[in-house]
Amino acid sequence: MARLLSQTGRFLLRRFSEPPPAVIVASSRVCFHRYYSSKSLSLVSPLGSLRSSRFSPPAFSSPATATTVEVCSMEHEVVIALGSNIGNRMDNFREALRLMKRSGICVTRHSCLYETAPVHVTDQPRFLNAAVRGVTKLGPHELLTALKKIERDMGREDGIRYGPRPLDLDILFYGKLRVSSDKLIIPHERLWERSFVLAPLVDLLGSAVDNDTVAHWHSLAIQPGGIFQAWERLGGESLIGQDGIQRVFPIGDKLWDFTNKTHVMGILNLTPDSFSDGGQFQSVDSAVSRVRSMISEGADIIDIGAQSTRPMASRISSQEELDRLLPVLEAVRGMPEMEEKLISVDTFNSEVASEAISNGADILNDVSAGSLDPNMRKVVAESGVPYMAMHMRGDPCTMQNKENLQYNDVCKDVASELYMRIRDAELSGIPAWRVMIDPGVGFSKKVDHNLDIIMDLPKIREEMVKRSIAVSHAPILIGPSRKRFLGDICGRPEATDRDAATVASVTAGILGGANIIRVHNVRDNADAAKVCDAMMRRRRSKG
């Protein structure tokens, strides 16, 4: 990832060594803006002179006594930064996004979340920071007014500058405009010196400059090289995890760091026909006993599934799935051992997902990434829970068909196809900061495909970087546990005889960057994860 961003930075350094002309809006009281769709635009001064600007829409600057009129006949792309350090910070962000949508701001991309130390006024709680990219027809000052109203509606009051606040919304970029007025400066004047602003801004981009507006944003950097070079000058990715700024992932009311250790997800199948342990845990008592055992062996997450996804598994009704799931989910949720542990529910049915979330599921694990139930994304978006999106072609009955096993480059193809599903999820209201990634080992894959994925997880992240840096930072899960491809390699026809092969594949995956491992045998794989984590800590300590 760092190599890709470095290459992009060098490209931008060449492209933007000479800053382009830009519109300067002198006063919020004196400006008349009219926007056009042409790529080659002009600035007309009060004296009638004409200047060409490839990057900036035209603006007419009248004398200081003129009346402001903002006319916006087309949508413009904007970047808005969010910050909060009072109350439930995640709830504040969710409500802010809802109010932004109602105000005429359509959010299309989300950054990761960052918990950061306060600046200037240091005796206050840590901030949660993020940024979003979207489109709006509101003019720059109309947008500012809308955002200030949202801040007030969320309880922000006038107080100490840089002091505590439930919500802070700042416009970082507005289309191809530069704005300088008594109320608004775009780009934000302190953008280039603040890591907690630049980190989320970088997340909103891909390593490739995808349109002229993004090219213009890069050109506004105060030093040559664009946004990526500005981020690198501050320290770039090396800053993350230091005392000042930490990339975090929201689950419930807590913020998790999936980079500090490998998290172990223990599998609890409530089905009679799962390939490894079907029929063993269908009663509540046996399921609770199994969960207690997995927790004692080192599980951080319990993944409960009531619909089999083995090859050729038939789909059961929503009611049957719920009848299997809900009594066990309720019992597991109430176990004292589950304190500080997470529950994931494995389903591709939106009705089941909705009920599971209402009954205490912390994570929704969807093997279809929304492709088997068009209502799934809406349910997850409204719930606020994290979404595990897995790569699969077809459904469990068709996923191993010949046409679903054709890849040019399995890692690139999986990354591309999975990104498109995640993109659909994001446009449906599931922020990138709530998405987890599963490349789908064993689903629509041959033996060699599975091996390539486990060995080349960094390649999947690199492919994601090209499209969305935020998505490339998502926690990655791998689930090779007892899968048939391990039996084919080792000559082990019985699933329960594949635990040693599972440990080997899990070890390779963790060393390649997996953050979560989904396994049947928790004890042995948790030990493997601890050793891998120790190795990686040792490697980092040696530089």
Secondary structure, DSSP 8 states (H G I E B T S, - for coil): -HHHHHHHHHHHHHHTSS---------TTSEEE-----SSEEEE-TT--EEEESS---EEE--TTS--EE---S-EEEEEEEEE-SS-HHHHHHHHHHHHHHTTEEEEEE--EEEE---SS-SS--EEEEEEEEEE-S-HHHHHHHHHHHHHHTT--S-STT---S-EEEEEEETTB-EE-SS-EES-TTGGG-HHHHHHHHHTS-SS--SHHHHHHHHTSSSTTHHHHHHHHHTGGGGTTSSSEEEEEEETTEEE-TTSS-EEEEEEE--SS-TTTTTSS-SHHHHHHHHHHHHHTT-SEEEEESS--STT-----HHHHHHHHHHHHHHHHT-GGGTT-EEEEE-S-HHHHHHHHHTT-SEEEETTTTSS-TTHHHHHHHH---EEEE--SS-TTTTTSGGGG--SSHHHHHHHHHHHHHHHHHHTT--GGGEEEE--TTSS--HHHHHHHHHTHHHHHHHHHHH-HHHHTS-BEE--TT-HHHHHHHT--SGGG-HHHHHHHHHHHHHTT-SEEEES-HHHHHHHHHHHHHHHHHHHHT-
